[in-house]
Amino acid sequence: MLLANYNRLYVKIYCLFLFTYPCCSLLFAQQTPLYSQYFLNQYLYNPALAGYSGVPSAFFLYRKQWVGVNGAPETQVFTLDTKLNNENIGLGLAFFNDVTNIIGRTSGALTGSYKIDFTPNQELRFGLSFLAIQNRIFFDRIQADDISDPTLLSAVDQRTVFEGNAGLHYTLKKLHVGFASEQLFQNTIKYNNEALFQSLDYTFVRHYYTTLDYTFAASPHVDIKPMVLLRTVQGLPSQADLNLMVNYKQLVWLNMNYRPKIGAGFSIGTQLAEQFVFGYTYEFPTTDLSILGSSTHEFVLGLRLRKSSDSPIAREKGGSIKSLEKQTAIQYEKIDALKQENELVSGQLNETQSQLAAQNEELRLLREIVNGYQDDLSKAIVRLQANPDDTTSVEEGPYYLVVGALRNLDDAKLFQRILKREAGLDTKVTQSASGTWYFVYSQEMNELENANGLINELMESKAKPFIIGVPWIYKWEQR
């Protein structure tokens, strides 16, 4: 009976930790608490993000999982984190309390993080947390077949161990990639009954978290952020959190969450005065647990404090001379940067003006060249022009819609470049049968039926000011 009871006790505790997500066929587990709104306070999962917001931040989280199910997980978390002034160092402090059936744990964590800036839009963070964990087993909650069995314990047995967490986080513009691990030391707690020579081992196994998210700007005021969180417990299959957040002006957001083979839900939240944060999550199972109608609720309250140096009133009333000097130096640096930028823009503007003047001079010279042989060109047009109103002509094409005629091929090529540059008009060049003229044309056709319409479109386009004379139809000559 003694061995049987302790075996049953061992199985109950072992199953509790390995099967914290019950369903009918496949069960998943983790020893550490589960959070849905980690995106509001990413320090929860990754110590590298302590001080990430740049200002002192305090968050409280309460989560009640599977409401109505006896012994379901219940979690409370309180965190504080900040960045040291003018440093790349972040500090964090966190307190956790989590109870699941007969197992409870209360812990405190002290965290340090460091940031390396590669470029203004690229950085790498890493962090370490050291934890003191008080692990409790509520033996008085065990339901046994024979409650009078003397081998059963009736007290709460609690032990304290020290553990460590580590994390990395990489940012490239709007892309964020993170990796963290919990319970690095994998301590083992022994629960002994010396009188009966029986013991029970409880081992902290490593947990791994990989995060990935990217922010898309759907409009000037709306961002869309897909997020993935992959949880891996050593020796068990990985579990994914798939999220899609829509954020309006960083004031109101809606997040949809899905965990394959486990459940789904949504989160809503708001931020007030850039300081106060509130979020709520509702989740429901998609497994056989849904028969019980159980749901999960999670609340988050946050406060982000503005530093005194960010307050104009504080600077006016009592900012130190050193702080004022530093702020002045920063402003001078900004002014110098603006001057350099202004000089660069002025140089670019002068260069653009010079290019524009040269282009206008090209066009003026080209018009002078054409005016020099305008009479000859007019006579040639009379002789070579096809009548676009004569749609009954049985003569075979091709016909060309001419926008300019020049006597020199180089001048024709120059005219083509001007039309492309100034009006975006693509043209080609053909030579008259006599070899006297180079006609620059925009359209080639086999019939005259649509010629008038093409001419009208051309006269209403941006190319009109640059056309030499008026567009006309040239009938290809047999050479």
ABEGO torsion letter per residue (X at the ends): XAAAAAAAAAAAAAAAAABABBBAABBBBBABBBBAAAAABAAAABAAABGAAGBBBBBBBBBBBGBGBBGBBBBBBBBBBBBBBGBABBBBBBBBBBBBEABBBBBBBBBBBBBBBABAABBBBBBBBBBBBBBBBBAAABBBABAABAABBABBBBBBBBBBBBBBBBBBEABBBBBBBBGAAGBBBBBBBAAAGBBBBBBBBBBBBBBBBBBBBABAABBBBBBBBBBBBBGBBBBBBBBBBBBBGGABBBBBBBBBGABBEBBBBBBBGGABBBBBBBBBBABAAAAAGBBBBBBBBBBBBBBAAABAAAAAAABBAAAAAAAAAAAAAAAAAAAAAAAAAAAAAAAAAAAAAAAAAAAAAAAAAAAAAAAAAAAAAAAABBBAABAABABBOBBBBBABBBABAAAAAAAAAAAAAAAGBBBBBBBBAAGABBBBBABBBABAAAAAAAAAAAAABAAAAABBEBBBBBBBBBX
